[in-house]
Amino acid sequence: MASPLLRPVRLGAIELKNPIVMAPMTRARTPSRVPTASMADYYRQRAGAGLIITEATQISQQGTGTVSTPGIHTPEQIAGWRAVTDAVHAAGGRIVCQIWHCGRVSHTVFQQDGAAPVAPSAVQGSIRTFTKEGFVQTSQPRALTLEEIKGVVADFRQAAHNALAAGFDGVEIHGANGYLIDQFLRDGVNQRSDAYGGRIENRCRLLLEVTDAVIDAVGAERTAVRLSPFSTTWDCHDSQPAPLFQHAIAQLDQRGLAFLEIVERINESPISGSAAQVQEGFGTEDVRSVYHGALVLNGGYDRERTESVLAAGGAAAISIARPYMFTPDLAERFASGAPLNPPGDDAAVYGGGDAGYIDFPTLQG
């Protein structure tokens, strides 16, 4: 019997040659916010993955939260991404664009005319972000108005349109890791008393409106969502995550997504302050009980664990993050049992030039 690591899989309209997904990873290599030729090389080198999910890509200037991350809201950015997707497709790969809005994880220096970042409520939190001046406390946010929330949903819809114009095979909505959609979900940040706050159904409203808008733009079969129900990131916490995420995921299950990506575990990080948020009796099995579509799992998977979960039918695919930074042909090495490259210099993970970005060896040389 062939290894599950070699098995093709279909996620919605997207045909994968194997079930290994390159997870989204911020690399901060676009000081102009426009994808570069080096980015095209970076993603092309990793086209052996069954699917690549890009680094988080902002839907608007308002959605920007840190230095040197790409956008997909200007003609120049769309053209830059087209060079990336063309390179990946020429190498036989598939690639989707992860679209995000950082919300309160931002600073006035990134906002038009130095305006305050936006959030569900004016709750700042203990958060820092990278600016040209270094790692600094985020600015005090202000609450979005109801009319502005409609604008955010429209920006997600337009970003999805732009992604298809740039040649992507689909989009993933970033609803995880303490950014705007996650901020609306969680009562530690969302203190609204209107239709977007209070009870769980209201706090899930933005997630579902954005999902429906993206589906309207590109089709459910090319729409994915990423959630992190078991972790607290960027001081974005909730008092009862189990009922919150079970409701959100059950609602997403009705929408016929290409896939749902679940972050099972986030390693403790001095940058994001991420940590496990444990509620007894709440885990991946609870996700499976309410979500019946294609599930992609993420969270420190190595080759052995990946093969075991795939063989057991616990997920349609597994997404791998940090090891893909240093081993461009990770999927091929998983399949052959070859060792991965040793980790590179941490100083080159976020920002810098081509060193520590596109200079790692492959088995083919």
N, C-alpha and C positions, 0 to 999 in steps of 0.2 A: 504494500500500500504506500502511495506517495506521501511524503511529509506534508502536513498541513501548511508548512511554510512555503510550499511551492504551488498551492492550490489557487487558481484564479477565483475572484469573488466579484460580485456585482453589487454596488452601492447605488441604489436608484438607477439613474441613467448612465452611471459611470462604471465602466468595465476596468477592473484592476487585474494585473497579471499575477499579483500575489497579495496576501492579506497584511503586508507590512506597510504602515503609513508613517511618513515623516511628519511628526507633530509640529505645530506652529512654535517658532522660537524667535524672539526679538534678537536681532544682531546689530542694530543701530549703525548701518553702513550707508545711510542716505541723507547726508547733511542738507541736500537741497530738497528733500522729500520726494524726489523722483528716482525710481529704480535705475540702477546703473548697469554697465556692461559686466562688472564683476558679480553683481547679483545674478545676472543671466547665467554666468559660469557656475556660480554656487548651486543654483537650483538644477542646472543641467547635469552637473556631476552626480546628483542624487536621484536622477530619473529612474534608477533601478527599483526604487520604492514602488509599491503598487499604487500609491497615491501620495502626493506632496500636499500638505496644507501650509500655506505661506505664513510668514511672520504676520502678526496682527497689523492691519492696515487701516488707517483712520478714514472715516467717511466724510470728514469735514475738518476745517481748521478748528472749530469748536471742540471736536473730538480728540484733538492732539493732546498728549500728556507728557511726552519726553523727547529728548533730542534724537534726531537722525532716524526717525521711523518713517516709512513710506506712506503715502496717501493714495487714494483712488477717486479723487474728486475734481481733478483738473485734466484737460486734454494732454498735457505733458506727462502726467502720471500714468494715464491710460496707455499712451504710446510707450512709455518705459516698461510697463508691465507686459505689453504685447511682445517686446523683445524677449522677455523672460519666458512667457508661455510658448512662444515659437521654438525657443531653444529646448525646452523640456519635451515638447511634442516631437521635435526632430529626433530626440534621443529615445523615443518610445515611452515616455512617461505621461502621467496624468497629474493635473495640478488644480487645486481650488484655492480661492482667495479668502482668507479669514478677515472679516470686516468688523471693526470695533469703534467704540466711542469710550474714551477714558473716564468721562465724567469728572468726579472730584479729584482723581489721581492726575493732577495737572497743576499748572502755575500760570499766573497772569502773563508771563513772558511768551507763552504759546498762543494766547488768545488775541483776537482782533482788538486793537486799540487798548491793550492791557486790561481787558475786562476780566471779571472773576470767572473761574471755571464753574460749570454747572453740575448739579446733582439733584436727586429727588428732594432733598431737604438741605438746609444750610448747616450741615454737620461736617466739620473739617476732618476729624480723625487724626490719629498719630501716623502720618504718612509722609514719606519723602519721595522725590523724583529727581531725575537727572536734568539739569539745565547746563548751559555753557559755563556757568559758574561752579558746577559741581553738583553734588548730591544734597538737595535742599528740601526744607519743609514745603509741602504743597500749600497753595494759597487757599484762603477761606472761600468756600464755594457759595453760590446762591442757588435757591430752588428754582427749577424750571417751572414756567407757567404752563397751563394746559395747552395754550396755543403753541408754545415752544416745543412741547412734547410731540405734537403733530408734525412739527418741522423735523425733529429727530427721526421719527418714523419715515418721513419722506426722504431724508438723507440716506437711511439704510436702503430704502427701495432704489434710489438712484445709484448708490454704490454697487448694488447687485447688477443693475443694468450695465454699469460701467465695466464690471468684472467680465461679463460676457462679451462686451465690446473689445476688451483686452485679450480675449481668447481663452479665458479660464473655462474649465470643465464644470464649474459650479462655485458655490460660495459656502462658507461656514460663518454663522453668526456667533460672535464672541459674547457668550452670556455668562462667562466664568471669571474667576480670579479677581474679584473685587472691582471690576470696571462698571460702567454705567448700568447695564442691564442687571448685573448682580447687585448693584447698589439699590435698585428699585425692588428687587426680590426680598432683601433682608431688612428686618425691622430695626437692626442696630444702626442703620443709615436712613432708611425710609421712615420718616415721621409725619408723612402727609395725612390729611384727614379728608381728602377728596377721593375721586374714583380710582386713583393710583396708589392709595395708601390704606393702612389699617388691616382689614382682613386679607387672608392669603389670596383670595381670588382677585382682589384689587392690586396687590403687589405683583402678581404675575401678569398683569394687563400689558405692560410695556413689552415684555418678552414675547407675548403672543401676538400683539399688534405688529411688532417688527417681523416676526416669523411669517405672519400672513402677508405682509407687504412684500417681503422678499420672495415668497412663493408666487405672489401675483406677478412679480417681475421676471422670474427665471424658471418657475415651475418647482413643485415640491420635490421632483426627482433629482433636482440639482441644488437643493437646499439642505444644509446641515446646521446643527446647533451644538455648541460646546458648553457644558455645565460642570461646575466643581462643587457638588453637594456636600462633600465630606471635609472641606477645608475652609479655613478663614484666611483671606489674603487682603493685604492693604487695609487692615483694621475693619473689614467688612464682615460683620457677624450677624447671626440670627438666633433668637431665643429658642426656636423649635424648628430646626432644619428638616427633620424627617417629614412632617406633614406638608411643609412648604414645598419641598422638592418632589414628593410623591404626587402632589397636585399638579405642579408644573410639568412633570414628565408625563403624567397621564394625559394632559391636554396636548402636549407635543405628539404623543402617540396617535392622536386622531388626525394628524396632518400629513401623514404619508411621506415623511422626510426621507432623503437619501440615506442619512444616518444620523445618529445621536452620539456624540463623543462625550464620554464621562471621564473626568479626572478623578481617579480613585485616591491618589495620594500626591501631595505636593511636599517636597523636601523642605525642611526648615531653611529659611533664607534670610540673611542679614539685609538683603535689599528690599524684598517685599514684606518681610515679617510674616511669611506664611506659616501656618501651623495646622496640625490636625484639629478638626472640630468633631469630636466623637459624641455621638448620641447612641446609647446602648440599644442594640437591636436594629440599627439602621446601617445598611451597607449595600453593596452591589446587587445582592440578591433581591433587595427591595426595588431597585431600579428595574431589574428583569421582570419582576412581578407585574409592573404596570406599563412597561414598554415592550412592544412586540415586534418592532421593526429592527433594522440593522443597527447593531450596537458596536461602537469602537471604544475600546478601553485604553486608558493611559495611566501610567503611574509606576515608573521604575522597572519596567519589564526587561528581563534579559532573554537570551535565546531559549533557555529551557522552560522558563515560565510562559513565554509566548507560545511555544509549541504545545505545551500542556493545556493551556486555556483554549487555544484554537481546536485542538483535537477533541476536547470535551464539549465543544459547541457553546462555550461560554461567551463568545463574541464573534462577530463577523470578521473583525480585523483588530489589530493592536497598533496603537500609535507610539512611536519611540521619539524621544526628544534629544536630550543632551548627547548621547552617543553618536547621533547623526551629525553633530557638529564636526567631529573628528574622524569619522569613518564614512566617507561619501557612498561607498558601496556596501553599506550595512546589510541590506536585504540579501545581496548575493553572498555575503559572508555568513549570515544566519543560515542560508540554505545549504551551504557547503560545510559548515562547521568551522570555518577559518576564524582565527582570533581577530578581534577588533583592534584598531589603532589605539595606542595609549592616549589619554586625554592631553589636549594641548594647553597652552598657556592661558590661564583664567583672564589675564589682562586683555586678551584679544577676543574674549567672548562678546563683549558689548563695545562696539566701536573699533576704530582703527582702520588699517588698510587691508591689503590682500593676505598678508602674513597672518596665519591663524584663522584664515577664512576659506581660501580656495587653494591652499598649498598642501593638503593632506594626501598621502599616497593611496592608491587603490591596488587591488590584487593584479590588475592588468597593467600596472605601471603608469 
